[in-house]
Each structure stands twice: as C-alpha cells, then as structure tokens.
Amino acid sequence: MRAINIKIFNHPSINFILSVILLLSFHSSITAQTYENHSSLLKDAEQQQNKLIASHGHSNQTKWQRKCHQMIESLQLTQFKDCIVIKATFANAYAMAHGSVILTEGLLKNINNDDQLAHILAHEHAHLVLQHHQQAQKLVNNPPKFFTKSRVKKFYRQIEQQADQSADQWLIKFKLDPLQINHYLMRIEKTAKEHSNDHQKIKNRIQRHDLPVEKRAQFWTKR
C-alpha cells in the first residue's frame, strides 16, 4: 500500500478556506438528499392522486368544485394549487404534497354550511404548511428504534390534533365558526370506519357539548 502524507496547515486563512469547503460539501450532500426526498414525495402524491381519480372518477357536480376554489381563494390557502372532487361515496379529504386538495362527494353531501367546508380545507392545508408529509416520510425512511404500532398511531393522532388546532385558529382569523365542524363530524363518524382507519381519531376529535346550533345554508341543504 502506498503511503499518503498529510500536511497540517496552521495558517488561519488556509484553515478558514478548508472549513468553508468542508461545510459546502456537507451542505451539498444534505441538499441533494433533501431534493431527492422532495422529488419522491411529489411523485408519490401524483401517483396517489391518479389512483384516486382512476378508481372513482371526477364528480359531475361542478358547483362543488367552484365553491372549493372560491373558498381556497377567500381563505388565502396559498399552498393549494387545485381542488378536485371525486365521485367516491365515502367522506374523506386528501391534501396532496404537490398542492392538490381532493374532496369526495360523500364528504360534500354531509356539509350544511360554508364554515364546515372552510374547516376541512384549513385542516388539510395545515398538513402542507406544517410539513406533515415530510415528517411521515422521514419516519418511513428512517424509523427510530422500537417504533411500535402504538407510537405510529400516536404520531398520526398528534398531526391530526395540530391540523385541527391550526384550522380553528384560521377560521377565527376569518371570522368563521370553528365549532360548526363538530356537527359534520358527528354525521360521518358512524360510516367513516368502513372506508378508513381514522374512525377512532374522528371520534376523539368531536366536541359534543356546548355547541352552537348548526347553520343550514341553502347552497348545501338543497340537494
């Protein structure tokens, strides 16, 4: 084996330059990894969106899609680039990492006022703002030791709570009633179990007492 001689430099300027080079090299490797993860996240989001549309199809209820876009604009939910409504009969909403929000017909049929849709949109938007997709991806790629099923559930419960709290604050900012969402959640909690594993989380999210009377807007109640 050929010997390699390493010369130690004590000159402050040279040491500074070497430090900068090492720092930039480290930063480049982190940036490359971050970019790779981000690209993977966006690709997965596109695939998930295409799969949902292929499975259920676009909704013919264009009034719902128009309403969704109007509310995104009025609530200044700037992370959303598009709103898509699909024909699925179950109630669910999806915030895609690439900026789409997907709503099901089953969800929209259970809404009785704008405050409820506003809360749902603000909740999904919070997942993007708080980078919950990136956090979930990190757990999948580099799970900590002894990351049990109960800890996975706790993680998802925490991010749902964070999104709910963010949505409450967002609605108050725009002078809407965050408590109206509870009437919607009570309507869907019995059927949500059939289509997702979120039933327990939905059940725990509901405030059942000291609620205002549910608003009933003609746009929503005239089916």
TADA-V138504 format. One record per helix or strand of 2 or more residues. SS is the DSSP state (H for helix, E for strand). FROM is the first residue (numbers start at 1). TO is the last residue. If there is no record, write none. Layout:
ss = [SS & SS]
from = [FROM & FROM]
to = [TO & TO]
This chain:
ss = [H & H & E & E & E & H & H & H & H & H & H & H]
from = [12 & 62 & 82 & 93 & 100 & 105 & 114 & 132 & 149 & 178 & 199 & 218]
to = [56 & 74 & 86 & 95 & 104 & 108 & 129 & 141 & 173 & 192 & 205 & 221]
